[in-house]
Amino acid sequence: MSGLIEGLPDMVTLQCLARLPLSQYRSLQLVCKSWHAAVRSSELVHFRKALCTQEEWLFVCGHTPKKVWEAYDPLANKWSLLPVLPTSIINLEGYGAVGCNGKLYVIGGTSDYVDPCTGEREPLSPSLDGWVFDPILWKWSAIAPMPTPRLHFACMSYEGKIVVVGGWNSREKPVFDAEVYNVELNKWQNFPRLNEGPSPVTFGIVLDGKMHVFHKSEKLSQVYESANQSWIVEECNWAGGAMAVVKGEPYVVRHGVVSREHHSQPHRSSPLCSWPECLNRKCFAVAGLGPDLYVVGGVIRPRLSSSEISYLHDVDICTVEGETEDLVWRKGAPIPLPLSSAENQICATVIL
């Protein structure tokens, strides 16, 4: 990488490039070989961090048989379709999705395919496969297979690595093992095992540098203590529903109410505001980008007595920073492909 702009030191040019929106990088790679190398360089990543010009994008998986992912650029208020995930599994579901080190990772899953003629489902067979999407290259690549087959598990970015915890196995039995994936080495290793509980762990978040994982249908959570390399069981009285972390604080959206969940002991839930428009909205995704809470897609019944459902393209955003209870919702660009899933792992945020 040399001679990016004649008469200008490359370090100065890189600082200029670091100030440009990420959405322009795909075009910049086409200028010449040296610019192609510059856009993919670690030096550019360093400058984006140093200059505080990193962007946080939202990635969600649309309601389509091929599970097409979509990326939202909040600066441009624009959605883009990703290339189709390179998997042979039809109707992939039960996977983990997380952003780590500027890339999107999709791990595991199984087929949710139902034969339209017989009504029979595919046999439950968890995949060990994983894929990584590079927003700069705009392409998917395979990663090392996950050692333990699991479905509907907690998947978190923790200290620059990816930790998968709990879930179900192919016999629909809870899994209490955990594993960690080193994104730099493309290698999996064992991680301290969970305490066994009455139900599997199916969701997890990171708060104040600690991993919190939650048991399905139980008022229980487990917190990872890095000093002891062990999991601590805690009672959890947070509201059930779709959860997202905004500026280090967890929020839940359910039945037309937004609540802030306090993660100091004892756990408690504080209703923040009511949102009547969301009362009959189901199977939506929630995410936190910067100070904003996003509610994306979902389904709604036009009439409560109707068996028909409408798939929503809506994206609703509100700023939840501070102690205000008067939240103002605004509309984002509608998602191209509708999103509908009971899984909270169909969306991930990536800092680039």
Secondary structure, 3 states (H helix, E strand, C coil): CCCCECCECHHHHHHHHHCCCHHHHHHHCCCCHHHHHHHCCHHHHHHHHHCCCCCEEEEEECCCCCCCEEEEECCCCEEEECCCCCCCCCCEECCEEEEECCEEEEECCEECCECCCCCCECCCCCCCCEEEEECCCCEEEEECCCCCCCECCEEEEECCEEEEECCECCCCCECCCEEEEECCCCEEEEECCCCCCCCCEEEEEEECCEEEEEECCCCEEEEEECCCCEEEEEECCCCCCEEEEECCEEEEEECCEEEEEECCCCCEEEEEEECHHHCCEECCEEEEECCEEEEECCEECCCCCCCCCEECCCEEEEECCCCCCCCCEEECCCCCCCCCCCCCCCEEEEEC
